[in-house]
C-alpha cells in the first residue's frame, strides 16, 4: 500500500511526535508498504514565533498538492494541524478524498499557557480541522474521553510503543553526582510545567535533558540543576538508566513517550494523576502519581527497576503500527 503521511513536526525537532512518526514509517516500510513523508524539509520555511527551532513551511499548498498527485497514494494521514496539515486537508476537501488525522498535542492548553488565548477558541478551530477526518487517532483512552466531551467525532485508538533494546537498564555510574538523581527529559518550555519539577525540595541532583525557549532563563534561575541539552540515541538511554527517578511535571501531554522510555530503562516515574501518566502508569505500580509531586518522587524511589522494565515491555511498536494501519481509510479513486 502507498501511504502518504503529512506532518509539520519533523527532524531536527526531537519530540514524541517525531519519534512516533519515524518509528511508524520504519516499521511500515519493513512490512512492504511505500511511505512518503510530506514534511517541512521539503519546503522553504520560517521559524515558528517563540519556537525558532520549529520550522513552518512557507506557502506550501501548491507543492503539497503536487506531491500528493505524483505519489498517487492509496491512503492519506494528516498528523499535525500546521501549515502542511492545513494544505493537505484543503487538497483532500477539494478533491473529495478521504483522509485520517491524529491528535498528538493539546494545543489549546499550550496556547493558553503561553498567550492566554481562551481554550474554547482553540478547540473550536481543532474541531473544524478534524471534522472532515474519517478517523481521528488518539493515543490514550482518557484523551479519547476528553475529546468526546469537546465534541470530536470519529475517534480511534492508536497507542505508542518503546524501543526496549535501546532503552534498557544500564550502569548508574554514567552520572556521578550526588544521589538520588531526578531526571526530566523533554522540551524546556512553559507548557511542560517544568518549573514544578525545578522548584521541588529534593535531595541529590536534578538533571534536565532537552532544549526549548525557557532553557537560558531557567539556567540562570536554577544554577544547581544540570542542564545538559538535547540528547538522542544511546547517549539519551544512558541518562534514563543512570537516573533514580524520572519526574514528569506536564499536565497537558497526550501520552508522554518519555514515560515509557524511562520505564524501559528501569527508572520509575513520578507524575501528576492526569491524562498521559494515568494511561501509561495507571495501577501498574511502575510509578507514583500524586498531586504533591514531591510525595510522588519520594514514593517512586522505592519502586524496583525490574518492575518498571516489565511494565514497559508490554508496549510494542509493532502492535501500535498495526493499530495505525487498521485506522487508515482508503482513497476512493
Secondary structure, 3 states (H helix, E strand, C coil): CEEEEEECCCCCCCCHHHHHHHHHHHHHHHCCCEEEEEEHHHCCEEEECCEEEEEEECCCHHHHHHHHHHHCCCEEEECCCCHHHHHHHHHHHHHCCCCEEECCCCHHHHHHHHHCCCHHHHHHHHHHHHCCCCCEEECCHHHHHHHHHCCCCCEEECCCCCCCCCCCCCCHHHCCCCCCEEEEECCCCHHHCCHHHHCCCCCCEEEEECCCCCHHHHHHHCCCCEECCCCCHHHHHHHHHHCCEEEECCCCCCCCHHHHHHHHCCCCEEECCCCCHHHHCCCCCCEEECCCHHHHHHHHCCCCHHHHHHHHCCCCHHHHHHHHHHHCCCCCC
